[in-house]
Amino acid sequence: MKISRISVFQLGMPLTKPYFLSGGRLRFEQLDSTFVKIESDDGLVGWGEGCPWGHTYLPAHGAGIRAGIEALAPALLDEDPRSLDHINRIMDLALPGHPYAKSPLDMACWDLLGQSAGLALWQIMGGASALPVPVNSSISTGTPQEMIDLINKASAKGYRTHSAKIGGADIALDIERIEAISAALPANEKVTFDVNRAWSPGVAIQVLNSVTARDWVEQPCQTLEQCAQVAQRVANPIMLDECLHDFNDHLDAWKMRSCEGVKVKPNRVGGLTKARQIRDFGVSVGWQMHIEDVGGSALADTAAIHLASSTPEANRLASWLGHDHLVIDPVPGQGARNRNGFATPPTMPGLGLTPDLDLLGDPVAVYCG
């Protein structure tokens, strides 16, 4: 099997409503997603998606993915997409860094591998069955009551795990948010307070040592070193996210005892191949992990759910579904969806879903030999 053609599609995907995080300093209204179609010489077609959460959340943007693919695609033509480590070595040589540009290509190669082997990705990734994965809501920053109301609406849709966005200059308000939300949460539901890097270490220590709630706190500060400083001085378990860009960052996080869990996002770390490596390391050191993508349609979500489903239950926390926040659905009705608080990966070979070409429109670039 050889890669014969790579087609690239761009799709603007509006959010159902404006989304705020990091104490309201970041606002998002539309996502810029890139879909990749890889065709093989034996007639199989694999799909991938890369979708940054805007261009202010991480050092990534939609146009950057497509520019990266322009540099990467010629090096991948005539290569065997099933040789995933080889494919990743080629990409790392052709374009050092820029992992978010490599993720949709890697994802499409996984899709081709699964189809060629006749196996769903969760099987290739180590799962014994297509286990349902709990899904968590994403609660935008607001007043304590506004956020509690959003959690109640999410609960009505089956969510039992919530990610509440806090952080900002008003320390008293953050303390009030944490205590009010934790107290209002039903006994069978869980919450993580996601700061998205908004606090300095001093503020984080002050806030977390002032609250009685002992829920997870995610990415309290900007850097790994700052988060490690906080983790050693508070009782709340710490989850790391945005400061982890590659395997070495995860290794450093473990060495520094800076967290009890991490978020593993394929688009941020370079694709499913590298996300699986990080997942396996997390299992070996006893971390608990949210495995989900940065953003995107049900295509990107489904790829992450395959990896999450194949992860041991003791290490697997809930996964966020970015497509729940979108106005349009380029893979209508397919893939991993919220079904009463759980998402189950498809059992068909590969990813198990195909985008609607009428919704994607014409490709913005095509690469072939």
C-alpha beads as a LAMMPS data file, in Angstrom:
LAMMPS data file: protein, C-alpha beads

369 atoms
368 bonds

1 atom types
1 bond types

-500.0 500.0 xlo xhi
-500.0 500.0 ylo yhi
-500.0 500.0 zlo zhi

Masses

1 110.0

Atoms # bond

1 1 1 0.000 0.000 0.000
2 1 1 1.316 3.420 -0.980
3 1 1 -0.015 6.960 -0.547
4 1 1 -1.092 8.160 -3.995
5 1 1 -2.961 11.407 -3.287
6 1 1 -3.467 13.833 -0.399
7 1 1 -6.374 16.278 -0.573
8 1 1 -6.865 19.147 1.874
9 1 1 -10.184 20.786 2.756
10 1 1 -10.887 23.896 4.846
11 1 1 -14.101 24.452 6.769
12 1 1 -15.110 27.335 9.009
13 1 1 -17.241 25.983 11.857
14 1 1 -19.202 28.545 13.931
15 1 1 -19.815 27.835 17.596
16 1 1 -23.399 27.691 18.804
17 1 1 -22.608 30.647 21.079
18 1 1 -19.506 32.657 22.032
19 1 1 -17.212 30.742 24.352
20 1 1 -15.096 32.287 27.119
21 1 1 -12.234 30.827 29.132
22 1 1 -9.270 31.893 31.270
23 1 1 -11.337 34.311 33.333
24 1 1 -13.030 35.670 30.209
25 1 1 -9.809 37.017 28.640
26 1 1 -10.139 34.593 25.701
27 1 1 -13.256 34.611 23.478
28 1 1 -14.071 32.284 20.602
29 1 1 -16.887 32.373 18.039
30 1 1 -15.694 30.203 15.106
31 1 1 -13.174 27.442 14.488
32 1 1 -11.016 26.981 11.395
33 1 1 -10.792 23.240 10.677
34 1 1 -8.629 21.373 8.162
35 1 1 -9.726 17.982 6.831
36 1 1 -7.247 15.658 5.133
37 1 1 -8.139 12.868 2.732
38 1 1 -5.359 10.364 1.982
39 1 1 -5.925 7.956 -0.881
40 1 1 -3.892 4.796 -1.343
41 1 1 -2.937 3.015 -4.529
42 1 1 -5.206 0.082 -3.626
43 1 1 -8.342 2.232 -3.398
44 1 1 -8.648 2.815 0.352
45 1 1 -9.317 6.311 1.714
46 1 1 -8.290 7.610 5.142
47 1 1 -9.491 10.794 6.833
48 1 1 -7.988 13.127 9.410
49 1 1 -8.859 16.490 10.954
50 1 1 -6.849 19.239 12.623
51 1 1 -8.709 22.045 14.348
52 1 1 -7.059 24.500 16.762
53 1 1 -9.335 26.171 19.290
54 1 1 -8.997 29.568 17.645
55 1 1 -5.536 31.140 17.347
56 1 1 -5.165 32.626 20.852
57 1 1 -5.465 29.427 22.904
58 1 1 -2.277 27.626 21.785
59 1 1 0.581 28.408 19.366
60 1 1 -1.471 26.983 16.497
61 1 1 -3.848 28.285 13.842
62 1 1 -5.849 26.843 10.972
63 1 1 -3.839 28.414 8.172
64 1 1 -0.687 27.079 9.834
65 1 1 -1.954 23.495 9.503
66 1 1 -2.492 23.921 5.775
67 1 1 0.901 25.595 5.315
68 1 1 2.517 22.733 7.222
69 1 1 0.788 20.123 5.075
70 1 1 2.113 21.897 1.990
71 1 1 5.618 21.210 3.287
72 1 1 4.858 17.674 4.501
73 1 1 2.656 16.128 1.815
74 1 1 5.283 15.729 -0.942
75 1 1 7.502 13.751 1.440
76 1 1 4.683 11.309 2.212
77 1 1 3.670 10.427 -1.350
78 1 1 4.534 6.807 -2.281
79 1 1 5.131 5.921 1.374
80 1 1 3.211 3.124 3.137
81 1 1 0.696 4.836 5.479
82 1 1 0.553 1.764 7.723
83 1 1 4.172 2.272 8.818
84 1 1 3.175 4.874 11.373
85 1 1 6.504 5.367 13.126
86 1 1 8.219 5.710 9.759
87 1 1 5.585 8.216 8.618
88 1 1 6.191 10.287 11.745
89 1 1 9.953 10.194 11.305
90 1 1 9.510 11.441 7.747
91 1 1 7.301 14.298 8.931
92 1 1 9.680 15.267 11.725
93 1 1 12.554 15.386 9.243
94 1 1 10.586 17.308 6.596
95 1 1 9.285 19.874 9.093
96 1 1 10.764 20.014 12.610
97 1 1 8.204 21.077 15.197
98 1 1 4.708 22.172 14.169
99 1 1 3.059 19.056 15.664
100 1 1 -0.480 20.366 15.122
101 1 1 0.136 20.387 11.342
102 1 1 1.146 16.706 11.413
103 1 1 -1.812 15.445 13.420
104 1 1 -4.446 15.207 10.631
105 1 1 -1.975 13.385 8.369
106 1 1 -1.102 10.915 11.121
107 1 1 -4.815 10.436 11.886
108 1 1 -5.612 9.634 8.252
109 1 1 -2.787 7.083 8.202
110 1 1 -4.246 5.385 11.284
111 1 1 -7.595 5.263 9.470
112 1 1 -5.922 3.519 6.516
113 1 1 -4.096 1.106 8.816
114 1 1 -7.345 0.095 10.494
115 1 1 -9.169 -0.357 7.216
116 1 1 -6.303 -2.400 5.746
117 1 1 -6.223 -4.655 8.830
118 1 1 -10.016 -4.869 9.110
119 1 1 -9.829 -3.600 12.706
120 1 1 -11.293 -0.615 14.529
121 1 1 -8.681 1.732 15.964
122 1 1 -9.588 0.923 19.561
123 1 1 -8.544 -2.676 18.836
124 1 1 -5.191 -1.696 17.341
125 1 1 -4.591 0.661 20.272
126 1 1 -4.998 -2.134 22.825
127 1 1 -8.693 -2.248 23.689
128 1 1 -10.571 -5.526 24.207
129 1 1 -13.963 -4.045 23.318
130 1 1 -15.544 -0.751 22.276
131 1 1 -15.945 0.511 25.835
132 1 1 -18.134 3.607 26.354
133 1 1 -16.142 6.631 27.536
134 1 1 -17.656 9.166 29.977
135 1 1 -17.946 12.618 28.431
136 1 1 -17.439 15.876 30.276
137 1 1 -19.118 19.197 29.701
138 1 1 -17.279 22.473 29.229
139 1 1 -18.707 25.272 31.342
140 1 1 -17.903 28.795 30.171
141 1 1 -16.736 31.439 32.672
142 1 1 -19.495 33.441 34.403
143 1 1 -20.954 34.239 37.788
144 1 1 -21.280 31.318 40.186
145 1 1 -25.010 31.029 39.510
146 1 1 -24.577 31.306 35.733
147 1 1 -22.060 28.484 35.831
148 1 1 -24.255 26.342 38.084
149 1 1 -27.146 26.851 35.651
150 1 1 -24.933 25.701 32.762
151 1 1 -23.898 22.616 34.743
152 1 1 -27.541 21.792 35.406
153 1 1 -28.300 22.053 31.677
154 1 1 -25.352 19.779 30.928
155 1 1 -26.553 17.289 33.536
156 1 1 -29.913 17.164 31.771
157 1 1 -28.038 16.041 28.622
158 1 1 -26.377 13.186 30.505
159 1 1 -23.077 14.786 31.496
160 1 1 -21.804 13.688 34.902
161 1 1 -18.335 15.251 34.697
162 1 1 -17.871 18.972 34.173
163 1 1 -14.976 21.284 33.317
164 1 1 -15.701 24.678 34.882
165 1 1 -13.648 27.563 33.478
166 1 1 -12.367 29.906 36.188
167 1 1 -9.358 32.177 36.691
168 1 1 -8.894 35.920 36.561
169 1 1 -7.930 38.973 38.507
170 1 1 -10.786 38.724 41.028
171 1 1 -9.494 36.272 43.630
172 1 1 -12.600 36.509 45.799
173 1 1 -14.831 35.701 42.828
174 1 1 -12.793 32.612 41.956
175 1 1 -13.033 31.393 45.548
176 1 1 -16.790 31.991 45.422
177 1 1 -17.104 30.111 42.111
178 1 1 -15.195 27.081 43.391
179 1 1 -17.106 26.797 46.665
180 1 1 -20.540 27.427 45.133
181 1 1 -20.106 25.002 42.238
182 1 1 -18.604 22.266 44.397
183 1 1 -21.412 22.613 46.949
184 1 1 -24.147 22.583 44.299
185 1 1 -22.831 19.534 42.466
186 1 1 -24.962 16.379 42.814
187 1 1 -23.311 13.510 44.675
188 1 1 -22.853 11.426 41.504
189 1 1 -21.189 14.203 39.482
190 1 1 -17.633 15.528 39.349
191 1 1 -16.026 18.835 38.428
192 1 1 -12.584 20.009 37.385
193 1 1 -11.821 23.704 37.798
194 1 1 -9.936 24.709 34.679
195 1 1 -7.877 27.867 35.093
196 1 1 -6.319 27.798 31.592
197 1 1 -3.042 29.400 32.844
198 1 1 -4.736 32.527 34.252
199 1 1 -3.160 32.510 37.744
200 1 1 0.312 33.364 38.970
201 1 1 1.694 30.800 41.473
202 1 1 0.993 33.138 44.385
203 1 1 -2.656 33.584 43.396
204 1 1 -3.092 29.848 42.806
205 1 1 -1.712 28.972 46.223
206 1 1 -3.818 31.669 47.893
207 1 1 -7.047 30.568 46.199
208 1 1 -6.615 26.816 46.607
209 1 1 -5.554 27.058 50.248
210 1 1 -8.638 29.204 50.930
211 1 1 -11.264 26.771 49.631
212 1 1 -12.654 23.651 51.234
213 1 1 -13.343 21.948 47.883
214 1 1 -10.829 19.270 46.933
215 1 1 -11.782 18.822 43.294
216 1 1 -9.293 18.627 40.421
217 1 1 -7.674 21.908 39.364
218 1 1 -6.403 22.141 35.815
219 1 1 -3.443 24.149 34.505
220 1 1 -3.385 26.807 37.247
221 1 1 -0.370 28.671 35.794
222 1 1 1.403 29.319 32.515
223 1 1 4.470 27.101 32.767
224 1 1 5.269 23.603 33.953
225 1 1 7.679 24.988 36.560
226 1 1 5.017 27.318 37.977
227 1 1 2.455 24.512 38.134
228 1 1 4.971 22.279 39.936
229 1 1 5.508 25.013 42.502
230 1 1 1.754 25.121 43.128
231 1 1 1.306 21.329 43.219
232 1 1 3.743 21.061 46.131
233 1 1 1.823 23.598 48.234
234 1 1 -1.860 22.724 47.810
235 1 1 -4.117 19.781 48.662
236 1 1 -6.072 19.743 45.391
237 1 1 -4.970 17.231 42.740
238 1 1 -3.465 19.052 39.743
239 1 1 -4.251 18.287 36.106
240 1 1 -1.869 19.630 33.432
241 1 1 -2.855 20.589 29.901
242 1 1 -1.512 23.521 27.866
243 1 1 2.089 23.357 29.094
244 1 1 2.539 19.815 27.738
245 1 1 3.531 19.875 24.068
246 1 1 5.511 16.677 23.558
247 1 1 6.659 13.512 25.308
248 1 1 9.599 15.229 26.989
249 1 1 7.234 17.724 28.636
250 1 1 5.239 14.824 30.084
251 1 1 8.425 13.158 31.278
252 1 1 9.520 16.391 32.961
253 1 1 6.086 16.783 34.562
254 1 1 6.437 13.344 36.145
255 1 1 10.013 13.968 37.284
256 1 1 8.978 17.253 38.905
257 1 1 5.955 15.687 40.639
258 1 1 3.888 18.492 39.210
259 1 1 0.578 16.695 38.694
260 1 1 -1.611 13.677 39.319
261 1 1 -3.107 13.687 35.854
262 1 1 -2.837 15.143 32.353
263 1 1 -4.890 15.907 29.280
264 1 1 -3.732 14.038 26.186
265 1 1 -4.753 15.868 23.002
266 1 1 -3.646 14.326 19.683
267 1 1 -3.733 17.598 17.718
268 1 1 -1.452 19.326 20.213
269 1 1 1.186 16.578 20.475
270 1 1 1.377 15.641 16.773
271 1 1 -1.262 12.964 16.227
272 1 1 -2.519 9.623 17.486
273 1 1 0.894 7.954 17.244
274 1 1 2.516 10.325 19.726
275 1 1 -0.648 10.617 21.835
276 1 1 -0.633 6.853 22.265
277 1 1 3.012 6.945 23.386
278 1 1 2.113 9.556 26.004
279 1 1 -0.976 7.577 27.048
280 1 1 1.105 4.463 27.608
281 1 1 3.631 6.435 29.665
282 1 1 0.778 7.888 31.733
283 1 1 -0.525 4.396 32.451
284 1 1 2.947 3.258 33.530
285 1 1 3.349 6.081 36.079
286 1 1 -0.228 5.911 37.378
287 1 1 -1.653 9.112 35.982
288 1 1 -5.321 9.655 35.333
289 1 1 -5.987 11.139 31.914
290 1 1 -8.569 13.055 29.942
291 1 1 -8.035 11.927 26.336
292 1 1 -9.705 14.337 23.921
293 1 1 -8.787 16.647 21.070
294 1 1 -8.217 20.385 21.071
295 1 1 -11.287 21.090 18.960
296 1 1 -13.051 20.046 15.801
297 1 1 -15.935 18.010 14.503
298 1 1 -17.019 14.503 15.460
299 1 1 -14.184 13.233 13.227
300 1 1 -11.465 14.569 15.537
301 1 1 -13.524 13.626 18.593
302 1 1 -13.995 10.047 17.394
303 1 1 -10.267 9.552 16.847
304 1 1 -9.608 10.611 20.447
305 1 1 -12.432 8.409 21.757
306 1 1 -10.831 5.373 20.080
307 1 1 -7.674 6.064 22.112
308 1 1 -9.621 6.812 25.294
309 1 1 -11.728 3.669 24.995
310 1 1 -8.603 1.509 24.722
311 1 1 -7.120 3.065 27.885
312 1 1 -7.420 1.138 31.188
313 1 1 -10.429 2.349 33.161
314 1 1 -8.329 3.179 36.227
315 1 1 -6.357 5.702 34.161
316 1 1 -9.207 7.017 32.030
317 1 1 -11.199 10.074 33.010
318 1 1 -13.926 11.720 30.924
319 1 1 -13.427 13.070 27.392
320 1 1 -14.688 16.377 26.043
321 1 1 -16.548 16.440 22.710
322 1 1 -15.789 19.595 20.752
323 1 1 -18.483 18.926 18.165
324 1 1 -21.181 19.552 20.780
325 1 1 -20.315 23.262 20.516
326 1 1 -20.630 23.522 16.726
327 1 1 -23.423 24.758 14.487
328 1 1 -22.578 22.410 11.593
329 1 1 -21.820 18.689 11.434
330 1 1 -19.530 17.626 8.554
331 1 1 -19.871 13.933 9.516
332 1 1 -23.660 13.865 10.027
333 1 1 -24.789 11.388 12.661
334 1 1 -21.562 9.387 12.550
335 1 1 -18.878 8.603 15.063
336 1 1 -18.676 8.930 18.838
337 1 1 -21.596 10.990 20.171
338 1 1 -22.919 11.814 23.624
339 1 1 -25.421 9.097 24.505
340 1 1 -26.639 9.801 28.031
341 1 1 -23.212 10.881 29.210
342 1 1 -21.083 8.375 27.298
343 1 1 -19.435 8.195 23.879
344 1 1 -18.655 4.849 22.243
345 1 1 -16.175 4.423 19.375
346 1 1 -17.395 2.829 16.134
347 1 1 -16.720 -0.872 15.531
348 1 1 -16.117 -0.511 11.789
349 1 1 -12.517 -0.782 10.527
350 1 1 -10.390 2.330 10.949
351 1 1 -11.936 5.496 12.333
352 1 1 -15.382 4.322 11.264
353 1 1 -16.739 7.517 9.718
354 1 1 -16.533 9.557 6.516
355 1 1 -17.120 13.317 6.026
356 1 1 -19.852 14.600 3.725
357 1 1 -17.996 15.947 0.684
358 1 1 -20.912 18.226 -0.178
359 1 1 -20.404 19.968 3.188
360 1 1 -16.620 20.134 2.833
361 1 1 -16.737 21.560 -0.669
362 1 1 -13.822 21.506 -3.081
363 1 1 -10.305 20.829 -1.775
364 1 1 -8.073 23.855 -1.251
365 1 1 -5.009 21.802 -2.164
366 1 1 -4.251 18.435 -3.780
367 1 1 -0.879 16.657 -3.730
368 1 1 -0.153 13.652 -5.932
369 1 1 2.791 12.005 -7.609

Bonds

1 1 1 2
2 1 2 3
3 1 3 4
4 1 4 5
5 1 5 6
6 1 6 7
7 1 7 8
8 1 8 9
9 1 9 10
10 1 10 11
11 1 11 12
12 1 12 13
13 1 13 14
14 1 14 15
15 1 15 16
16 1 16 17
17 1 17 18
18 1 18 19
19 1 19 20
20 1 20 21
21 1 21 22
22 1 22 23
23 1 23 24
24 1 24 25
25 1 25 26
26 1 26 27
27 1 27 28
28 1 28 29
29 1 29 30
30 1 30 31
31 1 31 32
32 1 32 33
33 1 33 34
34 1 34 35
35 1 35 36
36 1 36 37
37 1 37 38
38 1 38 39
39 1 39 40
40 1 40 41
41 1 41 42
42 1 42 43
43 1 43 44
44 1 44 45
45 1 45 46
46 1 46 47
47 1 47 48
48 1 48 49
49 1 49 50
50 1 50 51
51 1 51 52
52 1 52 53
53 1 53 54
54 1 54 55
55 1 55 56
56 1 56 57
57 1 57 58
58 1 58 59
59 1 59 60
60 1 60 61
61 1 61 62
62 1 62 63
63 1 63 64
64 1 64 65
65 1 65 66
66 1 66 67
67 1 67 68
68 1 68 69
69 1 69 70
70 1 70 71
71 1 71 72
72 1 72 73
73 1 73 74
74 1 74 75
75 1 75 76
76 1 76 77
77 1 77 78
78 1 78 79
79 1 79 80
80 1 80 81
81 1 81 82
82 1 82 83
83 1 83 84
84 1 84 85
85 1 85 86
86 1 86 87
87 1 87 88
88 1 88 89
89 1 89 90
90 1 90 91
91 1 91 92
92 1 92 93
93 1 93 94
94 1 94 95
95 1 95 96
96 1 96 97
97 1 97 98
98 1 98 99
99 1 99 100
100 1 100 101
101 1 101 102
102 1 102 103
103 1 103 104
104 1 104 105
105 1 105 106
106 1 106 107
107 1 107 108
108 1 108 109
109 1 109 110
110 1 110 111
111 1 111 112
112 1 112 113
113 1 113 114
114 1 114 115
115 1 115 116
116 1 116 117
117 1 117 118
118 1 118 119
119 1 119 120
120 1 120 121
121 1 121 122
122 1 122 123
123 1 123 124
124 1 124 125
125 1 125 126
126 1 126 127
127 1 127 128
128 1 128 129
129 1 129 130
130 1 130 131
131 1 131 132
132 1 132 133
133 1 133 134
134 1 134 135
135 1 135 136
136 1 136 137
137 1 137 138
138 1 138 139
139 1 139 140
140 1 140 141
141 1 141 142
142 1 142 143
143 1 143 144
144 1 144 145
145 1 145 146
146 1 146 147
147 1 147 148
148 1 148 149
149 1 149 150
150 1 150 151
151 1 151 152
152 1 152 153
153 1 153 154
154 1 154 155
155 1 155 156
156 1 156 157
157 1 157 158
158 1 158 159
159 1 159 160
160 1 160 161
161 1 161 162
162 1 162 163
163 1 163 164
164 1 164 165
165 1 165 166
166 1 166 167
167 1 167 168
168 1 168 169
169 1 169 170
170 1 170 171
171 1 171 172
172 1 172 173
173 1 173 174
174 1 174 175
175 1 175 176
176 1 176 177
177 1 177 178
178 1 178 179
179 1 179 180
180 1 180 181
181 1 181 182
182 1 182 183
183 1 183 184
184 1 184 185
185 1 185 186
186 1 186 187
187 1 187 188
188 1 188 189
189 1 189 190
190 1 190 191
191 1 191 192
192 1 192 193
193 1 193 194
194 1 194 195
195 1 195 196
196 1 196 197
197 1 197 198
198 1 198 199
199 1 199 200
200 1 200 201
201 1 201 202
202 1 202 203
203 1 203 204
204 1 204 205
205 1 205 206
206 1 206 207
207 1 207 208
208 1 208 209
209 1 209 210
210 1 210 211
211 1 211 212
212 1 212 213
213 1 213 214
214 1 214 215
215 1 215 216
216 1 216 217
217 1 217 218
218 1 218 219
219 1 219 220
220 1 220 221
221 1 221 222
222 1 222 223
223 1 223 224
224 1 224 225
225 1 225 226
226 1 226 227
227 1 227 228
228 1 228 229
229 1 229 230
230 1 230 231
231 1 231 232
232 1 232 233
233 1 233 234
234 1 234 235
235 1 235 236
236 1 236 237
237 1 237 238
238 1 238 239
239 1 239 240
240 1 240 241
241 1 241 242
242 1 242 243
243 1 243 244
244 1 244 245
245 1 245 246
246 1 246 247
247 1 247 248
248 1 248 249
249 1 249 250
250 1 250 251
251 1 251 252
252 1 252 253
253 1 253 254
254 1 254 255
255 1 255 256
256 1 256 257
257 1 257 258
258 1 258 259
259 1 259 260
260 1 260 261
261 1 261 262
262 1 262 263
263 1 263 264
264 1 264 265
265 1 265 266
266 1 266 267
267 1 267 268
268 1 268 269
269 1 269 270
270 1 270 271
271 1 271 272
272 1 272 273
273 1 273 274
274 1 274 275
275 1 275 276
276 1 276 277
277 1 277 278
278 1 278 279
279 1 279 280
280 1 280 281
281 1 281 282
282 1 282 283
283 1 283 284
284 1 284 285
285 1 285 286
286 1 286 287
287 1 287 288
288 1 288 289
289 1 289 290
290 1 290 291
291 1 291 292
292 1 292 293
293 1 293 294
294 1 294 295
295 1 295 296
296 1 296 297
297 1 297 298
298 1 298 299
299 1 299 300
300 1 300 301
301 1 301 302
302 1 302 303
303 1 303 304
304 1 304 305
305 1 305 306
306 1 306 307
307 1 307 308
308 1 308 309
309 1 309 310
310 1 310 311
311 1 311 312
312 1 312 313
313 1 313 314
314 1 314 315
315 1 315 316
316 1 316 317
317 1 317 318
318 1 318 319
319 1 319 320
320 1 320 321
321 1 321 322
322 1 322 323
323 1 323 324
324 1 324 325
325 1 325 326
326 1 326 327
327 1 327 328
328 1 328 329
329 1 329 330
330 1 330 331
331 1 331 332
332 1 332 333
333 1 333 334
334 1 334 335
335 1 335 336
336 1 336 337
337 1 337 338
338 1 338 339
339 1 339 340
340 1 340 341
341 1 341 342
342 1 342 343
343 1 343 344
344 1 344 345
345 1 345 346
346 1 346 347
347 1 347 348
348 1 348 349
349 1 349 350
350 1 350 351
351 1 351 352
352 1 352 353
353 1 353 354
354 1 354 355
355 1 355 356
356 1 356 357
357 1 357 358
358 1 358 359
359 1 359 360
360 1 360 361
361 1 361 362
362 1 362 363
363 1 363 364
364 1 364 365
365 1 365 366
366 1 366 367
367 1 367 368
368 1 368 369
